[in-house]
Amino acid sequence: MSTILIIGACGQLGTELTESLRARHGNDKVIATDVSAPKESLLSGPFEHLDAMDGKRLAELIVKYRVGQIYHLAAVLSAKGEADPMFAWNLNMTSLLTVLEIAKERRLERVYWPSSIAVFGPNSPINHTPQNTIMNPNTVYGISKLAGERWCEYYFLKYGVDVRSIRYPGLIGYKAKPGGGTTDYAVDIYYKAKEGKDFNCFLREDTLLPMMYMTDAVDGTIQLMEEQSSKIKIRSSYNLHAMSFAPKDIYEAIKSEVPGFSISYEPDFRQKIADSWPNSIDDSHARADWGWEPKYDLKRMTTEILANLILD
Ligand code: AKB
């Protein structure tokens, strides 16, 4: 097994993916990198400071650790991207192209890069949104993810770079807080419930969105990356589905375990972003090509998070 390097290891997905890959392959085989200082849990193996746009430093780390696989997770998400669109575009695109170029030049074994349901837009079919359909995203984050998907497929077809990708729905975990996403309310709500506080939601109560528990996301990502290359038929990015719920549904699920919990609604600019995204996703290609199957629904996820979330 060659060494794995994770870019953006301090993030919500990076934290749990690093933990899981280290448990699987050994702590020294997984190099965590981020522009932010590491939290304690990431110091179980090597950690290196890395700005995702710094190709020179990335090349040095690849040589130093004999890296064969990269998981490039660093990105500016949907809500934060709207505050500074040029910064979001620059970081999301420059970092991806830097990784793809290095993978081509150094003949890396594999690259993982996450896309998102944000590649869809207001003209996309809203229910069971197909793999291939009208896209037209209208956030800078969504535009950068759609452009990124095209680049991934291009590097695979033109240079043979073995790049793999998933269009994540909203990811919900309790080990690290997300930053700057539209679906992040569904993480914050658990923290408020545990703190014994009321929750003020920035989306309308009936805003149905596709979501996934972090354990499913991490397992699915590793499953995709460990699959033999011939099974991976889609080199842009795979649709993946686990569950769909609205704020009122997650509130009811939490309230059944935290009886006094209360919620209020105050939609802001993120409502428009959420309204442009699908309600649910058709993930039949991922199921057929590499056997994707989620394990968590809203109830199971809620019970697990409330039992394990530890407040600082
Ligand atoms: C966001 O809300 O921006 C992300 C996403 C759906 O990609 N969680």
Residues whose N, C-alpha, C, O or C-beta is under 5 A from the ligand:
A	BS01	AKB	L77 S78 A79 S116 A118 Y168 P169 G170 L171 G180 G181 T182 T183 D184
